Amino acid sequence: MSTDAVPLSGRSAEAQGLGGVHDPSSPRGSRAGRGPRRPPAAGAAGARKRLSPWWGALLPLVLLGAWQLATSTGNYPASQLPSPAAVVRAAGDLWERGLLQQHIAISAQRVFVGFALGAATGLVVGSLVGLSRWADALLGSTIGALRAVPSLAWVPLLLLWIGLGEPPKLTLVAIGAFFPVFTTTASALRHVDAGLVEAGRAYGLRGISLLTQVQLPAAVPAVIAGLRLALAQSWLFLVAAELLASSIGLGYLLTESVNNGRTDRIFLAIITLAVLGKLSDAVVGLFERWALRRWA
């Protein structure tokens, strides 16, 4: 039996920590005969160590303190800058009458239903445009142009086409949620590794099965980023949606407070929208961690 060995390249010998391939004239030569390399330090190529989430409360507390300080000096009238205590009293008044709960509940319902409709549509259309050159040529430019239309520009059309009630409000929120999901999904699917697609086809996957089992899982990080943007956009479009002859909701509370000069309620509506937006984003963050463990 032959004992001839296949010679290793300098790179292979170095990578395996083998001695005997020693060339002092090479920058790697002095390293090659010293045995195996030490593994890189933990986290050198990975993610940075996450700080405690409580650090995120630092800036709001600083802003709250600055707000209280600015109102306590008397330089700003209450009609321009109400104190935090005045906003809390306004919240308590609305809560005792059951109005704040109603405003929050109906606005959250409109956001989540509209977000679900818009995100699902954006996922389907984005997948079509991202995977089909024909669909991209036919739809890409038109959708890109519609994406630049401001939210308030849709209001008169929706009133004319759909009328009053909940459907136009849900439609406007869905429009806001559609574009971020469409854009990120289409872009992510265009850049899926061709090797993954070929491997899926080698296992007999075609069409919908290839999309759901190979292409979408490969695009999960980008798609979830689109979902987070879409949810934030849904809350932005909510205020415009509740201009459509609405009599309840946080957007209605905001506009009514402007008309009545209730600056404390204006601050209350803005803070409530911010808190609800952050809470809903945290829910998507939980889904993101689960999805990344499952597919990424």
C-alpha positions in Angstrom: 0.0 0.0 0.0 1.4 3.4 -1.0 2.4 5.8 1.7 2.6 8.8 -0.5 0.8 11.8 1.0 -0.9 14.6 -0.8 1.1 17.8 0.0 -0.8 20.4 1.9 -0.8 24.0 0.8 0.7 26.6 3.1 -2.8 27.9 3.8 -4.1 24.5 4.7 -1.2 23.6 6.9 -1.5 26.9 8.7 -5.3 26.6 9.1 -4.9 23.1 10.6 -2.0 24.2 12.9 0.4 21.7 11.3 4.1 22.2 11.7 6.8 21.6 9.1 5.7 24.3 6.7 7.9 27.0 7.9 9.1 29.8 5.7 10.8 32.6 7.7 10.7 34.9 4.8 6.9 34.8 4.8 4.8 36.8 7.2 3.0 33.6 7.9 6.1 31.4 8.1 6.9 32.3 11.7 3.3 31.3 12.6 3.1 28.0 10.8 5.3 25.9 13.0 3.8 27.0 16.3 0.9 24.7 16.4 -2.8 25.5 16.2 -4.0 29.1 16.4 -6.0 30.2 19.4 -9.7 30.6 18.8 -10.9 34.2 18.4 -12.1 35.9 21.5 -15.7 35.3 22.3 -17.9 37.9 20.5 -15.1 39.2 18.3 -17.2 38.4 15.2 -20.6 38.3 16.8 -23.0 40.8 18.1 -22.0 43.3 20.8 -23.0 42.6 24.3 -26.5 44.0 24.9 -26.9 46.6 27.6 -29.7 46.5 30.1 -33.0 47.7 28.6 -33.4 50.0 31.6 -30.9 52.3 30.0 -33.6 53.1 27.5 -35.6 54.8 30.3 -32.8 57.3 30.9 -33.6 59.8 28.2 -37.4 59.9 28.9 -36.6 60.6 32.5 -34.2 63.4 31.6 -36.9 64.8 29.2 -39.5 64.6 32.0 -37.2 66.4 34.4 -36.5 69.1 31.9 -40.2 69.4 31.1 -41.0 69.8 34.8 -38.2 72.3 35.3 -39.4 74.4 32.3 -43.0 74.6 33.6 -42.0 75.3 37.2 -40.0 78.4 36.3 -43.2 80.2 35.1 -41.6 81.2 31.8 -44.2 79.3 29.7 -48.0 79.7 30.2 -50.0 76.6 30.7 -51.8 77.2 27.4 -48.4 76.6 25.7 -46.7 74.1 27.9 -48.8 72.4 30.6 -47.0 70.7 33.5 -46.7 66.9 33.7 -49.1 67.1 36.6 -51.7 68.8 34.5 -51.4 66.1 31.8 -51.8 63.4 34.5 -54.9 65.2 35.8 -56.3 65.3 32.2 -55.7 61.6 31.8 -57.3 60.9 35.2 -60.4 62.9 34.2 -60.8 61.1 30.9 -60.1 57.7 32.6 -62.8 58.2 35.3 -65.4 59.0 32.6 -64.3 55.9 30.6 -63.3 58.0 27.6 -59.6 57.4 27.5 -60.1 53.6 27.5 -62.5 53.9 24.6 -60.1 56.2 22.6 -57.2 53.7 23.2 -59.3 50.6 22.4 -60.8 51.9 19.1 -57.5 53.3 17.9 -55.6 50.1 18.7 -58.2 48.1 16.9 -58.0 50.3 13.8 -54.2 50.1 13.8 -54.0 46.3 14.2 -56.7 45.5 11.7 -55.4 47.9 9.1 -51.8 46.8 9.7 -52.8 43.1 9.2 -54.5 43.9 6.0 -51.8 46.1 4.6 -48.9 43.9 5.7 -50.5 40.8 4.2 -51.1 42.6 0.9 -47.6 44.0 0.9 -46.1 40.5 1.6 -48.0 39.0 -1.3 -47.4 41.8 -3.8 -43.8 42.2 -2.7 -43.1 38.5 -3.2 -44.6 38.7 -6.7 -42.5 41.7 -7.7 -39.4 40.4 -6.0 -39.6 37.0 -7.8 -41.0 37.9 -11.2 -39.3 40.2 -13.7 -42.7 40.7 -15.5 -44.4 41.8 -12.2 -41.5 44.1 -11.4 -41.7 45.7 -14.8 -45.5 46.1 -14.7 -46.0 47.1 -11.0 -42.7 48.3 -9.6 -42.7 51.9 -11.0 -46.4 52.5 -10.3 -46.2 51.4 -6.7 -43.1 53.4 -6.3 -44.9 56.5 -7.4 -47.9 55.9 -5.2 -45.6 55.4 -2.2 -44.7 59.1 -2.4 -48.3 60.2 -2.0 -48.9 61.8 1.5 -51.4 60.2 3.8 -53.8 63.2 3.8 -54.0 63.1 0.0 -55.9 59.8 0.2 -58.5 61.2 2.6 -60.8 62.9 0.0 -60.6 60.0 -2.4 -61.5 57.5 0.3 -64.5 59.6 1.4 -65.7 59.7 -2.2 -65.1 56.1 -3.0 -65.9 54.3 0.3 -67.9 56.8 2.3 -68.0 57.3 6.0 -67.6 54.7 8.8 -64.8 52.3 9.6 -63.9 51.0 6.1 -62.1 54.2 4.9 -60.2 54.5 8.2 -59.0 50.9 8.0 -58.1 51.3 4.3 -56.0 54.4 5.0 -54.1 52.5 7.8 -53.7 49.6 5.5 -52.2 51.8 2.8 -49.7 53.1 5.4 -48.7 49.5 6.3 -48.5 48.2 2.8 -45.6 50.2 1.4 -42.8 49.3 3.9 -43.6 45.6 3.8 -43.8 45.7 0.0 -40.5 47.5 -0.4 -38.5 45.4 2.0 -40.0 42.1 0.9 -39.4 42.8 -2.8 -35.8 43.9 -2.2 -35.0 41.0 0.1 -36.3 38.4 -2.3 -34.3 39.9 -5.2 -31.1 39.3 -3.2 -31.7 35.8 -1.8 -28.6 33.6 -2.4 -29.1 31.8 -5.7 -27.4 28.7 -4.2 -30.2 28.4 -1.7 -32.8 28.6 -4.4 -31.0 25.9 -6.6 -30.7 23.7 -3.5 -34.4 24.0 -2.9 -35.2 23.1 -6.5 -32.8 20.1 -6.3 -35.1 18.9 -3.5 -38.1 19.2 -5.7 -39.5 22.5 -4.3 -41.3 24.7 -6.8 -43.6 27.8 -6.7 -45.3 28.4 -3.4 -43.4 25.7 -1.6 -40.1 27.1 -2.7 -41.2 30.6 -1.6 -42.4 29.5 1.8 -39.7 27.0 2.7 -36.6 28.6 1.1 -36.9 32.2 -0.1 -39.1 33.8 2.6 -37.1 32.2 5.4 -33.9 33.5 3.9 -35.5 37.0 3.8 -36.8 36.9 7.3 -34.6 39.7 8.8 -35.5 42.2 6.1 -39.2 41.2 6.1 -39.5 41.7 9.9 -37.7 45.1 9.6 -40.4 46.0 7.1 -43.1 44.8 9.5 -41.7 47.1 12.2 -41.6 50.1 9.9 -45.1 49.2 8.7 -46.5 49.1 12.3 -44.9 52.5 13.0 -46.4 53.9 9.8 -49.8 52.5 10.8 -49.8 54.7 13.9 -48.7 57.7 11.8 -51.6 57.1 9.3 -54.0 56.6 12.2 -54.3 60.3 13.0 -55.1 61.1 9.3 -57.6 58.2 9.3 -59.4 59.5 12.3 -59.9 62.8 10.5 -62.5 61.0 8.5 -65.7 62.1 10.4 -64.5 60.2 13.5 -66.0 60.7 16.9 -63.7 58.5 18.9 -60.1 57.5 18.9 -56.7 59.1 19.8 -56.6 61.0 16.6 -60.0 62.4 17.3 -58.9 63.3 20.8 -55.9 65.1 19.4 -57.8 67.2 16.8 -60.6 68.0 19.3 -58.1 69.2 21.9 -56.5 71.4 19.3 -59.9 73.0 18.4 -60.7 73.4 22.1 -57.3 74.8 23.1 -56.7 71.9 25.6 -52.9 71.7 25.4 -52.9 69.2 28.3 -55.0 66.7 26.3 -52.8 67.3 23.2 -49.8 66.2 25.2 -51.8 63.3 26.6 -52.8 62.1 23.1 -49.2 62.4 21.8 -47.7 60.6 24.8 -50.4 57.8 24.6 -49.6 57.3 20.9 -45.9 57.1 21.6 -46.4 54.5 24.4 -48.8 52.4 22.4 -46.4 52.5 19.4 -43.5 51.4 21.6 -45.5 48.6 23.1 -46.7 47.3 19.7 -43.1 47.5 18.4 -42.0 45.4 21.4 -44.5 42.7 20.5 -43.1 42.6 16.9 -39.6 42.4 18.6 -40.7 39.3 20.4 -41.9 37.8 17.1 -38.6 38.8 15.5 -36.6 36.8 18.0 -38.8 33.8 17.6 -38.7 34.0 13.8 -34.9 34.4 13.7 -34.5 31.3 15.9 -36.9 29.4 13.8 -35.7 30.3 10.3 -32.6 32.5 10.2 
